[in-house]
């Protein structure tokens, strides 16, 4: 007997994120809210959150130390930013 997972796929999409799932049958803002749209919105929100987190890290004191090390490692050591631990 052939197993269902013979093709190497070991995961399935949750029922809520499948393209055939219809959450709201009316058109909201010109499109139907279904699983595909919900998946795209979650990808967009995740990407935006990661970009904002990276911006926060770069503009933090830790990010300034990384920029100082990139520009001039010896000056970063002179300013006591301890680049040897990073």
DAKA-V304518 format. One record per pair of residues at least 24 apart in sequence whose C-alpha atoms are under 7 Angstrom apart, sorted by the first residue. I is the first residue (numbers start at 0). J is the second residue. If there is no record, write none. Layout:
I;J  I;J
This chain:
none
